[in-house]
Amino acid sequence: MSTAPVSQPVPERPLPTPTRESQPHWDGMREGRFMLQHCSGCGKVRHYPRPVCPHCFSQESEFKEAGTGGMIHTWTVCHHPFNFFFKAEAPYIVALVDMDAGVRVNAPLRGVKEADVKIGQRVKLGFEPVNKEVTLPFFVAE
Amino acid sequence: MAHPLREAAAISGIGETAYTRGTHKSALALQLEASLAAIADAGLSPRDIDGVVPYFPGGGIAEDFIANLGLPDLKLSLFVPMGGATCVAAIQSAAMAVATGVCNHVLIAVGRTGYSGARVSTRLQQFPQFALAAEFEAPIGMFAPAQLYAQGARRHMELYGTTARHMAEIAVVTRQHAILNGNVVMNKPLTVEEHHASRMISDPFRLFDCSLESDGGAAIIISRAKEARDLKKPLVTIMGVAEGHPESPASIAQRPDLLEFGLVKSAPRAYEMAGVGPKDIDVAEIYDCFTFTVIRQLEILGFCKTGEGGPFIMDGRIGLGGDLPINTHGGLLSQGHVVGLNHAIELTRQLRGEAGKAQVKDAEVGLVTGYGDMGDGSIAILRRAA
């Protein structure tokens, strides 16, 4: 009896499952546009997308393209890959950024050394397609 | 007028399994083993239990308790899905149930196979509260609590000068306490140097800043204080208890201040209900999923000002014999991870005078916190009744 060689499955990147609320945001990412949800009642921006404005309780909203600049609020450097997909990338910096558009975005920070990362540092968001449907954000120095 | 819940209820029974890395038992079997131990500790029969709050998700559900313990008339079944804040928040729900007469004896129980069963990243996928993190943060490589909470710790370090040395102090002192306990996973001394040399998990958290993945079960019973007085063990009453939920509860990233946990809201309410303040606390069991989380909670609890938590915990203050002994059982960092129900059990032991080598002399009033689920915060203040 022969034994078939055992192949290790290639770990897959966890991917977002867009919801009815968040679909316009992910559609925008795919087109290279940073789309954010704005309340149609009071105009306030909100992220992550959700059905009701917590300020004025309006259930109407629209997505508008926003600027991609921001400032680092804080960061971490991920060494242990809790998901095996990220084993090849570790260690990687994930910056939490106060976007000029008034929301925060968490994304990998590229091209900056760990020792040089600072709160308040200016960065801009880039778009990285990972398959035909999904484009994910990353940051580089502005 | 005193709050109607103040000292209306008591922790009448406590039970634990061995805390291990490796078990043949299921999470449900561990949960039931601990439940039977807690029922025996109270001097009750399983037939007396008429309310259950099983930890969720993971372990058993109310039906399992009826089927295994033969509960003749279960009057209340609750889940309190608040991650690490669950167990102490469940004390509030259970106290309300017994104080109003809906139930007589409510069982809160955890069973966990964190080492031998599903590990953290798999377990979290069962939490509906993690859906937003799964959609927006897991794809870019941020999903585990060690990663999500690390950003808050880093910000505290940058703003206030908190250091790895401060975090090491929590790990080292907690380990000293664990060694005195006997029923712990980590029973060898830990030095500051060993902490600093341990591998980085998610900066600034090293391995020894992170709580354990372990197997075990824990359970407590909440009864009306006036009836608990006649049960088997010394009376430990619930003076104050509260749960709190932060702004942006399912996304730390979108929270205006990453360091404002639910405990910011619940701690003042619990102190007010109890009629005591930080100066009255003889011993504190602080939820320690990460070392930094303890430092920040001590600030929120009013033991020191925001930003001063690092220096506050140094120089023996949080050890046995210090001004504020904390985590006298070894906590989640060194005893075992049963979602903090072991913290409530240890506080009960301290106030009964049953804490053995780790006994805080003349401990009369103590507090226990829960923290989790992206920052929910619960707190109970207990007292040894005269």
Boltz contact constraints between the chains, C-beta under 6 A:
constraints:
  - contact:
      token1: [A, 14]
      token2: [B, 138]
      max_distance: 6.0
  - contact:
      token1: [A, 14]
      token2: [B, 139]
      max_distance: 6.0
  - contact:
      token1: [A, 15]
      token2: [B, 139]
      max_distance: 6.0
  - contact:
      token1: [A, 16]
      token2: [B, 135]
      max_distance: 6.0
  - contact:
      token1: [A, 16]
      token2: [B, 139]
      max_distance: 6.0
  - contact:
      token1: [A, 48]
      token2: [B, 132]
      max_distance: 6.0
  - contact:
      token1: [A, 48]
      token2: [B, 136]
      max_distance: 6.0
  - contact:
      token1: [A, 74]
      token2: [B, 151]
      max_distance: 6.0
  - contact:
      token1: [A, 74]
      token2: [B, 154]
      max_distance: 6.0
  - contact:
      token1: [A, 74]
      token2: [B, 155]
      max_distance: 6.0
  - contact:
      token1: [A, 76]
      token2: [B, 147]
      max_distance: 6.0
  - contact:
      token1: [A, 76]
      token2: [B, 150]
      max_distance: 6.0
  - contact:
      token1: [A, 76]
      token2: [B, 151]
      max_distance: 6.0
  - contact:
      token1: [A, 76]
      token2: [B, 154]
      max_distance: 6.0
  - contact:
      token1: [A, 76]
      token2: [B, 202]
      max_distance: 6.0
  - contact:
      token1: [A, 76]
      token2: [B, 203]
      max_distance: 6.0
  - contact:
      token1: [A, 77]
      token2: [B, 203]
      max_distance: 6.0
  - contact:
      token1: [A, 78]
      token2: [B, 141]
      max_distance: 6.0
  - contact:
      token1: [A, 78]
      token2: [B, 147]
      max_distance: 6.0
  - contact:
      token1: [A, 78]
      token2: [B, 202]
      max_distance: 6.0
  - contact:
      token1: [A, 79]
      token2: [B, 200]
      max_distance: 6.0
  - contact:
      token1: [A, 80]
      token2: [B, 201]
      max_distance: 6.0
  - contact:
      token1: [A, 82]
      token2: [B, 121]
      max_distance: 6.0
  - contact:
      token1: [A, 82]
      token2: [B, 144]
      max_distance: 6.0
  - contact:
      token1: [A, 86]
      token2: [B, 141]
      max_distance: 6.0
  - contact:
      token1: [A, 94]
      token2: [B, 142]
      max_distance: 6.0
  - contact:
      token1: [A, 96]
      token2: [B, 151]
      max_distance: 6.0
  - contact:
      token1: [A, 96]
      token2: [B, 253]
      max_distance: 6.0
  - contact:
      token1: [A, 104]
      token2: [B, 253]
      max_distance: 6.0
  - contact:
      token1: [A, 104]
      token2: [B, 254]
      max_distance: 6.0
  - contact:
      token1: [A, 106]
      token2: [B, 137]
      max_distance: 6.0
  - contact:
      token1: [A, 106]
      token2: [B, 142]
      max_distance: 6.0
  - contact:
      token1: [A, 106]
      token2: [B, 253]
      max_distance: 6.0
  - contact:
      token1: [A, 107]
      token2: [B, 140]
      max_distance: 6.0
  - contact:
      token1: [A, 108]
      token2: [B, 140]
      max_distance: 6.0
  - contact:
      token1: [A, 119]
      token2: [B, 158]
      max_distance: 6.0
  - contact:
      token1: [A, 136]
      token2: [B, 139]
      max_distance: 6.0
  - contact:
      token1: [A, 136]
      token2: [B, 140]
      max_distance: 6.0
